């Protein structure tokens, strides 16, 4: 699947609007970017750069935004349709937002497994 950058970014915007409002209200000072590829040698679909919310103290402030990067080409390479790209973007975005909230890989994998089970139920 090979979408235009503009269309991919539209899907990212749609995915952001699908984040539950109770979480979206807590997300502050975060830029969501799209890049074609991750750094060389890193098989990533997305990456969070910043200080997780739960690790911030009263000293935290006056800082540049945290950044979530979604990698377009690796995401598209896993998908055959635009709907699959949309779903993968949402999955990766939720994963990186989880890092923003301070969750580790194990916690995120457990949440993702539960989410997938719920989606498969009729």
TAFENLIN-V919056 format. One record per backbone hydrogen bond with DSSP energy under -1.0 kcal/mol. CO is the residue of the C=O (numbers start at 1). NH is the residue of the N-H. If there is no record, write none. Layout:
BEGIN
co:CO nh:NH
co:CO nh:NH
END
This chain:
BEGIN
co:4 nh:8
co:5 nh:9
co:6 nh:10
co:7 nh:11
co:8 nh:12
co:9 nh:13
co:10 nh:14
co:11 nh:15
co:12 nh:16
co:13 nh:17
co:16 nh:19
co:20 nh:23
co:20 nh:24
co:21 nh:25
co:23 nh:26
co:29 nh:66
co:31 nh:68
co:33 nh:70
co:35 nh:72
co:36 nh:73
co:39 nh:42
co:42 nh:44
co:45 nh:71
co:47 nh:69
co:49 nh:67
co:52 nh:55
co:53 nh:56
co:57 nh:60
co:66 nh:31
co:67 nh:49
co:68 nh:33
co:69 nh:47
co:70 nh:35
co:71 nh:75
co:72 nh:76
co:73 nh:77
co:75 nh:78
co:76 nh:79
co:81 nh:85
co:82 nh:86
co:83 nh:87
co:84 nh:88
co:85 nh:89
co:86 nh:90
co:87 nh:91
co:88 nh:92
co:89 nh:93
co:90 nh:94
co:91 nh:95
co:92 nh:96
co:93 nh:97
co:94 nh:98
co:95 nh:99
co:96 nh:100
co:97 nh:101
co:98 nh:103
co:99 nh:102
co:100 nh:53
co:104 nh:108
co:105 nh:109
co:106 nh:110
co:107 nh:111
co:108 nh:112
co:109 nh:113
co:110 nh:114
co:111 nh:115
co:112 nh:116
co:113 nh:117
co:114 nh:118
co:115 nh:119
co:116 nh:120
END
